[in-house]
């Protein structure tokens, strides 16, 4: 055997020994340890309709984020990729609303879920939410504060018809009728089909004792939606329209039409022009039907 052959043989022998020592048996272990949330969730940015949240886990995990405007958290955002650093943005949120959210994580072996505490964040205002809050204040009887919120919305977008009409409603309540007329006229020029504007114009026409104009505006509302309700304040609705019609028909001496509109707004009024014993409104007894009818209309306007 030549020297080269002997050297090659020795080299192969050494390599074989090294390989035999380095070859270890590969074993797979069963992972049944749940992961942990190592960095608590944090809202890093928020606007009127979205929020961006970050958190970290101690190993690569996938996650579900349950969120909602109550602790039920009935909406779900899913992070399907396994990672340790998690950043996500929830969109299509309601402006100026408190949201609750909880995080659930599973590791690569699906150990979990590990649930976080309940956290909250608050979206910011926009032109719509400012009007909504204004109507909440209006419903509570704080008309001055309601007007402030609606003007804040107006400064964001002065060409939104609903905002301009909403300001008009607060001005009626604050007895600023001249300013209210101007705002309702402008709202009408921006959108001549908006029920909140048409109802406000009808109310102003009724106050000005212009029943034909009021009836015209009311019929536009009822013709478009017989059961219209203002989204931000259900106290203002088709019932107000029916009562405006009832008073206008009363002004025109059309008692049957007035009674018919009152019945549609307040079915339980109980008045019958032919039965004097029914001429009772809120405990007060009247000696003629017409007086009882206008009393019933006024009572309904104040209480429905």
C-alpha positions as CSV (number, residue, x, y, z in Angstrom):
1,X,0.0,0.0,0.0
2,X,1.4,3.4,-1.0
3,X,1.9,6.2,1.4
4,X,-1.0,8.1,-0.2
5,X,-3.3,5.2,0.1
6,X,-2.3,4.6,3.7
7,X,-2.9,8.3,4.5
8,X,-6.3,8.3,2.9
9,X,-7.3,5.2,4.8
10,X,-6.2,6.8,8.1
11,X,-8.1,10.0,7.2
12,X,-11.3,8.1,6.5
13,X,-11.0,6.3,9.8
14,X,-10.6,9.6,11.7
15,X,-13.6,11.1,9.9
16,X,-15.7,8.1,10.7
17,X,-14.8,8.4,14.3
18,X,-15.7,12.1,14.4
19,X,-19.0,11.6,12.7
20,X,-19.9,8.8,15.0
21,X,-19.3,11.1,18.0
22,X,-21.2,14.0,16.5
23,X,-24.3,12.1,15.4
24,X,-26.8,12.5,18.2
25,X,-30.2,11.0,18.3
26,X,-32.9,13.7,17.6
27,X,-35.8,13.7,20.0
28,X,-39.0,15.7,19.9
29,X,-40.3,17.0,23.2
30,X,-44.0,17.7,23.8
31,X,-44.6,21.4,24.6
32,X,-47.5,21.8,27.0
33,X,-46.4,25.1,28.6
34,X,-48.7,28.0,28.1
35,X,-47.1,31.3,26.9
36,X,-47.2,34.6,28.8
37,X,-47.9,38.2,27.9
38,X,-44.6,39.8,28.7
39,X,-45.6,43.3,27.9
40,X,-49.0,44.5,28.7
41,X,-51.2,45.9,25.9
42,X,-50.7,49.6,25.2
43,X,-52.6,51.9,22.9
44,X,-49.9,53.8,20.9
45,X,-52.3,55.8,18.8
46,X,-56.0,56.6,18.5
47,X,-58.2,58.8,16.4
48,X,-62.0,59.1,15.9
49,X,-62.5,55.7,14.2
50,X,-59.4,53.5,14.9
51,X,-56.9,52.5,17.5
52,X,-53.4,50.9,17.3
53,X,-52.3,48.6,20.1
54,X,-49.1,46.8,20.8
55,X,-48.1,44.0,23.2
56,X,-45.4,41.3,23.5
57,X,-45.4,37.6,24.4
58,X,-42.5,35.6,25.8
59,X,-42.6,33.3,22.7
60,X,-44.0,33.3,19.2
61,X,-47.8,33.4,19.5
62,X,-50.9,34.0,17.5
63,X,-53.7,36.0,19.1
64,X,-57.3,37.1,19.1
65,X,-58.4,40.5,20.3
66,X,-62.0,40.7,21.5
67,X,-63.4,44.3,21.7
68,X,-66.6,46.2,22.0
69,X,-68.4,49.1,23.7
70,X,-69.3,46.8,26.7
71,X,-67.4,44.2,28.6
72,X,-69.1,41.6,26.4
73,X,-66.5,42.4,23.7
74,X,-68.5,41.0,20.8
75,X,-66.1,41.9,18.0
76,X,-62.9,40.0,17.2
77,X,-59.6,40.9,15.5
78,X,-57.4,38.0,14.7
79,X,-53.5,37.9,14.4
80,X,-52.9,34.5,12.7
81,X,-49.1,34.9,12.4
82,X,-47.0,33.6,15.3
83,X,-44.7,36.4,16.6
84,X,-43.5,37.8,19.9
85,X,-44.0,41.5,19.1
86,X,-47.6,42.2,18.2
87,X,-49.0,45.4,16.7
88,X,-52.4,45.8,15.2
89,X,-55.0,48.5,14.3
90,X,-58.7,48.1,14.9
91,X,-60.7,50.2,12.4
92,X,-64.3,51.2,11.8
93,X,-64.9,52.3,15.4
94,X,-67.6,54.7,16.7
95,X,-66.2,58.2,17.3
96,X,-66.0,59.4,20.9
97,X,-66.8,56.0,22.4
98,X,-65.2,54.0,25.2
99,X,-64.1,50.5,24.1
100,X,-63.2,47.5,26.1
101,X,-60.8,44.9,24.8
102,X,-59.2,41.6,26.0
103,X,-56.3,39.7,24.4
104,X,-56.1,35.9,24.1
105,X,-52.8,34.2,22.9
106,X,-51.7,30.7,21.9
107,X,-48.2,29.6,21.2
108,X,-47.0,27.7,18.2
109,X,-48.1,24.4,19.8
110,X,-51.6,25.9,20.5
111,X,-51.1,26.0,24.2
112,X,-53.6,28.5,25.6
113,X,-55.5,30.6,25.5
114,X,-53.8,33.0,27.9
115,X,-56.2,35.9,28.6
116,X,-55.2,39.4,29.5
117,X,-57.0,41.7,31.8
118,X,-59.8,43.9,30.5
119,X,-58.4,47.1,29.1
120,X,-60.1,50.2,27.7
121,X,-59.5,53.1,25.3
122,X,-61.5,56.0,24.1
123,X,-61.8,57.2,20.5
124,X,-61.7,60.8,19.7
125,X,-64.4,63.2,18.6
126,X,-65.3,64.0,15.0
127,X,-68.0,66.2,13.5
128,X,-70.6,63.4,13.8
129,X,-69.8,62.5,17.4
130,X,-69.9,66.2,18.5
131,X,-73.4,66.5,17.2
132,X,-74.3,63.2,18.9
133,X,-73.0,64.5,22.2
134,X,-74.8,67.8,21.6
135,X,-78.1,65.9,21.2
136,X,-77.4,64.0,24.4
137,X,-77.1,67.3,26.2
138,X,-80.2,68.6,24.5
139,X,-82.1,65.5,25.7
140,X,-80.9,66.3,29.2
141,X,-82.2,69.9,28.9
142,X,-78.8,71.6,28.7
143,X,-79.5,73.5,25.5
144,X,-76.6,75.9,25.9
145,X,-74.0,73.2,26.3
146,X,-75.6,71.3,23.4
147,X,-75.2,74.3,21.2
148,X,-71.5,74.6,22.1
149,X,-70.9,71.0,21.0
150,X,-72.8,71.5,17.8
151,X,-70.8,74.6,17.0
152,X,-67.6,72.6,17.5
153,X,-68.8,70.2,14.9
154,X,-69.7,73.2,12.6
155,X,-66.1,74.5,12.8
156,X,-64.9,71.1,11.6
157,X,-67.4,71.0,8.7
158,X,-69.6,74.1,8.2
159,X,-71.4,72.5,5.2
160,X,-72.9,69.5,6.9
161,X,-76.7,70.1,6.8
162,X,-77.5,68.0,9.9
163,X,-75.1,70.1,12.0
164,X,-76.5,73.4,10.9
165,X,-80.1,72.2,11.5
166,X,-79.1,70.8,14.9
167,X,-77.8,74.3,15.9
168,X,-81.2,75.6,14.8
169,X,-83.0,73.3,17.2
170,X,-80.9,74.5,20.1
171,X,-81.7,78.1,19.1
172,X,-85.4,77.4,19.1
173,X,-85.1,76.1,22.7
174,X,-83.0,79.2,23.7
175,X,-85.6,81.5,22.1
176,X,-83.2,82.7,19.4
177,X,-85.8,82.4,16.7
178,X,-84.2,84.8,14.3
179,X,-80.9,82.9,14.3
180,X,-82.8,79.6,14.1
181,X,-84.6,80.7,11.0
182,X,-81.3,81.6,9.4
183,X,-79.8,78.2,10.2
184,X,-82.7,76.2,9.1
185,X,-82.8,78.1,5.8
186,X,-79.1,77.4,5.3
187,X,-79.6,73.7,6.2
188,X,-82.4,73.5,3.7
189,X,-80.2,75.0,1.0
190,X,-77.5,72.3,1.8
191,X,-80.0,69.4,1.8
192,X,-83.7,70.1,1.1
193,X,-84.7,66.5,2.0
194,X,-83.4,66.1,5.6
195,X,-86.2,65.4,8.0
196,X,-84.6,67.2,10.9
197,X,-84.5,70.4,8.8
198,X,-88.0,70.0,7.4
199,X,-89.4,69.4,10.9
200,X,-87.6,72.4,12.3
201,X,-88.9,74.6,9.5
202,X,-92.4,73.2,10.2
203,X,-92.1,74.1,13.8
204,X,-91.0,77.6,13.1
205,X,-93.9,78.1,10.6
206,X,-96.3,76.8,13.3
207,X,-94.8,79.3,15.8
208,X,-95.2,82.1,13.2
209,X,-98.8,81.0,12.7
210,X,-98.3,80.0,9.1
211,X,-100.1,76.7,9.1
212,X,-100.0,76.1,5.3
213,X,-96.2,76.3,5.2
214,X,-96.0,74.1,8.3
215,X,-98.3,71.5,6.7
216,X,-96.2,71.6,3.5
217,X,-92.9,70.8,5.4
218,X,-94.6,68.1,7.6
219,X,-96.0,66.3,4.6
220,X,-92.6,66.1,3.1
221,X,-91.3,64.3,6.2
222,X,-94.3,62.0,6.5
223,X,-94.2,61.3,2.8
224,X,-90.6,60.2,2.9
225,X,-90.8,58.2,6.2
226,X,-94.1,57.9,8.1
227,X,-92.2,56.7,11.2
228,X,-89.1,58.9,11.1
229,X,-87.1,59.1,14.3
230,X,-84.0,61.3,14.8
231,X,-81.1,59.0,15.2
232,X,-79.4,61.1,17.9
233,X,-82.5,62.0,19.9
234,X,-85.6,59.7,19.6
235,X,-87.7,62.3,21.4
236,X,-87.7,64.2,18.1
237,X,-89.7,62.0,15.6
238,X,-92.7,61.6,13.4
239,X,-94.8,62.2,16.6
240,X,-93.6,65.8,16.6
241,X,-94.5,66.1,13.0
242,X,-98.0,64.7,13.6
243,X,-98.5,67.1,16.5
244,X,-97.4,70.1,14.4
245,X,-99.9,69.0,11.9
246,X,-102.6,68.6,14.6
247,X,-102.0,72.2,15.8
248,X,-102.0,73.6,12.3
249,X,-105.2,71.9,11.4
250,X,-106.7,73.2,14.6
251,X,-105.6,76.7,13.6
252,X,-107.4,76.2,10.3
253,X,-110.5,75.0,12.0
254,X,-110.2,71.5,10.7
255,X,-111.0,69.6,13.9
256,X,-111.4,66.2,12.4
257,X,-108.0,66.4,10.8
258,X,-106.5,67.7,14.0
259,X,-108.0,64.8,16.0
260,X,-106.7,62.3,13.4
261,X,-103.1,63.6,13.7
262,X,-103.4,63.6,17.5
263,X,-104.5,60.0,17.4
264,X,-101.5,59.0,15.3
265,X,-99.1,60.7,17.8
266,X,-100.9,59.8,21.0
267,X,-103.3,56.9,20.5
268,X,-104.4,56.9,24.1
269,X,-105.7,60.5,24.2
270,X,-109.3,59.2,24.4
271,X,-111.0,62.3,23.1
272,X,-114.3,61.9,21.3
273,X,-116.1,65.0,20.0
274,X,-119.5,63.4,20.6
275,X,-118.9,62.2,24.2
276,X,-118.4,65.1,26.7
277,X,-117.2,62.7,29.4
278,X,-114.1,62.1,27.3
279,X,-113.1,65.8,27.3
280,X,-110.5,65.3,30.0
281,X,-106.7,65.9,29.6
282,X,-104.3,65.1,32.4
283,X,-107.0,65.2,35.0
284,X,-108.5,68.5,33.8
285,X,-112.1,68.5,32.7
286,X,-113.2,70.8,29.8
287,X,-116.7,71.9,28.9
288,X,-116.2,71.9,25.1
289,X,-114.5,69.6,22.7
290,X,-112.3,72.2,21.0
291,X,-110.7,73.4,24.2
292,X,-110.0,69.8,25.3
293,X,-108.5,69.1,21.9
294,X,-106.0,71.9,21.9
295,X,-105.2,71.1,25.5
296,X,-104.5,67.5,24.5
297,X,-102.3,68.6,21.6
298,X,-100.3,70.9,23.9
299,X,-100.0,68.2,26.6
300,X,-98.7,65.8,24.0
301,X,-96.2,68.3,22.7
302,X,-94.7,68.7,26.2
303,X,-94.8,65.0,27.2
304,X,-94.4,62.7,24.3
